[in-house]
Amino acid sequence: MTARLCRLTLAIPVVAATILAACSSSTSNSNPKPTANVTMVAGAFNKGAQAFKPDTFPVSIAAGGKVTWRNDDGITHTATADLTADSLAGFHTNNLASGDTLTIDFSGFAVNDTIHYHCSIHNSMVGVIIVNP
């Protein structure tokens, strides 16, 4: 075997071990769980998909994350999950008066779940949460 081929043959397992070590250390459970903040905007009752902000639509969170809803409108709203055959994950914020906030923990929700939600008082207000790995 030539010296060049021998060095290449020895280098491949070292590179593979380095990659595996880097990947396993990045999946540590020591990272904090992410949160997302969603605001019910002023005049939300007639804004449909623009009733909930941020402008990133849908809102993506990591599995085990949390979403906090804040009502910045002058009237009461909710955020209520649409239960479908594809998503059995449910939540309901109850009534949120102007200035109220509520945080929901998504640790019990399935990874890769897409959860559509709406205001149960104003059904045209809609949003989407995606739970990522």
SULGITA-V496132 format. One record per backbone hydrogen bond with DSSP energy under -1.0 kcal/mol. CO is the residue of the C=O (numbers start at 1). NH is the residue of the N-H. E is the energy in kcal/mol with one decimal. If there is no record, write none. Layout:
[[CO & NH & E] [CO & NH & E]]
//
This chain:
[[2 & 6 & -2.2] [3 & 7 & -2.3] [4 & 8 & -1.9] [5 & 9 & -2.5] [6 & 10 & -2.0] [7 & 11 & -1.8] [8 & 12 & -1.7] [11 & 15 & -2.5] [12 & 16 & -2.5] [13 & 17 & -2.3] [14 & 18 & -2.0] [15 & 19 & -2.3] [16 & 20 & -2.4] [17 & 21 & -2.2] [18 & 22 & -2.1] [19 & 23 & -2.3] [20 & 24 & -2.4] [21 & 25 & -1.8] [22 & 26 & -1.3] [34 & 66 & -1.8] [36 & 68 & -2.8] [38 & 70 & -2.3] [39 & 53 & -2.7] [40 & 72 & -2.3] [41 & 44 & -1.5] [43 & 46 & -1.6] [44 & 47 & -2.2] [47 & 50 & -2.5] [48 & 51 & -1.5] [48 & 126 & -1.0] [51 & 41 & -2.3] [53 & 39 & -3.2] [59 & 130 & -2.6] [61 & 132 & -3.4] [62 & 65 & -2.3] [65 & 106 & -3.3] [66 & 36 & -2.2] [67 & 104 & -2.9] [68 & 38 & -3.2] [69 & 102 & -2.0] [70 & 40 & -3.2] [71 & 99 & -3.6] [77 & 96 & -3.2] [79 & 93 & -1.7] [80 & 118 & -2.1] [87 & 84 & -2.1] [91 & 81 & -2.7] [96 & 77 & -1.8] [97 & 100 & -2.4] [100 & 71 & -2.5] [102 & 69 & -3.0] [104 & 67 & -2.3] [106 & 109 & -1.6] [110 & 113 & -1.3] [113 & 131 & -2.7] [115 & 129 & -2.5] [116 & 82 & -3.5] [117 & 127 & -2.4] [118 & 80 & -3.1] [122 & 125 & -2.3] [125 & 119 & -1.5] [127 & 117 & -2.8] [128 & 59 & -2.5] [129 & 115 & -3.4] [130 & 61 & -2.7] [131 & 112 & -2.9] [132 & 63 & -2.3]]
//
